[in-house]
Amino acid sequence: MQPTHNENSLRLAFLTELFYPNIGGQEVFFQELAEAMVRRGHHVDVYCISHQPGLADQEVINGVTVHRYPNGGAYKTPRLRVLRRNWTDIVKYSAGVRRLASRRDYDFFLMNQWPLMHITALPKDARARSAIHWCEVREDPLLRTLQALLPKRVRMNFAISESVAAAITQQSHRECGVLPSGIVTDRYRSRPRSERSGVLYVGRLAPHKNLTMLVDAFRLAADRGFQGDLVIAGAGPSQNDIENHVRASPIASRVHVLGSVDEAQKIDLLSQSAVLGMPSRREGFPRVIAEAMASGLPTVTADFAENGGKDVVTQFGAGVVCGTEPTDFADGLLAAEAGWEGFSWAGLEGAQSLDWARIAITLEEYVLTVVQKT
């Protein structure tokens, strides 16, 4: 799609630790929001840390200029695995952010909350033209302290969901708006209930996704008459553990672990399944819930304290929030099946507010207000 002409064209810098081709919730958020802003006629540069060897220092992806520094490719594989990230890269990245923001090249800076240190590096002059995007809240005492202090260092704060926004506001006493992870709604298809069956999970296969619980819950629901199979689509470090757990299940023949799927396959799965199962212990705004909503697919998710998915489902009435045990999740699957039509309709209605075009306009209007004042 060609960008539209915009007489109020803005120069925007998006600062985020990871970006495409790394895949994750915030990577997708910043990539697709950047592309939506380009379609509206704005110039967007993304500054990130390289996560794998061989990536270009700079390249243009769908109209967005991506800058990778540091570009050593070892950010996610530090020598001390317990650190999870290469802190030398974080220090270099934060210093680069400070140098970048010291120039007057950009009208506005939108920062991912991670890796946190780059927020503290922002010069005072740039803070008046900046915002943090909060993808999640954590209960760790140190992180709670940072969640209270860092929002005060910038002009505005945005969050991935209303629940995250409320938590940041409560902890920092600073206003926090909402910029959710959007979708292009017309990519998705909604089939009638009669053409659907089974439970679907789509996403990364990682320990906090809690997929062994989903397998156990599906077995309990199947024993009580739930129709169809369980399909698990995605890849990640827990794939072998999940496959082993499935093989040991009494209903192994009804559980299918597909591995990675492409976009077309994912859209088909969303339109063919009866319920989306999201048993994660920790989420910000799971994009797949928005995709399920646009597909008319109800979601079942669990009431874990750090699971932002439960707040999305509650906000839009697009499914069931249940307890955290397999028996609770089985009840949730059966309840979603029983109330399918209502949950499906609510999801389709709510998905309209999550289209990227609307989200891009929200950011644009705010930034224009800031630019006019400075």
Secondary structure, 3 states (H helix, E strand, C coil): CCCCCCCCCCEEEEECCCCCCCCCHHHHHHHHHHHHHHHCCCEEEEEECCCCCCCCCEEEECCEEEEECCCCCCCCCCCCHHHCCCHHHHHHHHHHHHHHHHCCCCCEEEEECCCCHHHHCCCHHHHCCEEEEECCCCCCHHHHHHHHHHHHHCCEEEECCHHHHHHHHHHHCCCEEECCCCECHHHCCCCCHHHCCCEEEECCCCHHHCHHHHHHHHHHHHHCCCCCCEEEECCCCCHHHHHHHHHCCCCHHHEEEEECCCHHHHHHHHHHCCEEEECCCEECCCHHHHHHHHCCCCEEEECCCEECHHHHHHHHCCEEEECCCHHHHHHHHHHHHHCHHHHHHHHHHHHHHHEHHHHHHHHHHHHHHHHHHC
